[in-house]
Amino acid sequence: AEVLGLQQKLDAFDYDAQQKMEKVSKAQAKANEQIKFLLDASEALKRRVREIGKAVKNNQEEAVQERGDMAVHINRLETTVTALREDAERSLTDLEQAVGALRGPV
């Protein structure tokens, strides 16, 4: 009878231990799922950061290119303005000479 009582206690302890192991196993599985979710989210975030980095770099490169293009346009405009100013000064000089010739000697 004593052996039977010990056997029942051992069976109860074994059952209790098995129940606890199942709970631990379920908790571990849930924790693994959460870890996988976090790792996936982390990878997605890293990819997005890389995409944003590339976009920023491309925008900077485009801005540099546009700045260079604008500098070329500005230089062309300055050259054109200078040429027009020189033409206007020559025309004014020619006009003054023509007016002076029409007036004759004073």
Secondary structure as GFF3:
##gff-version 3
##sequence-region A 1 106
A	DSSP	alpha_helix	2	103	.	.	.	ID=ss1
###
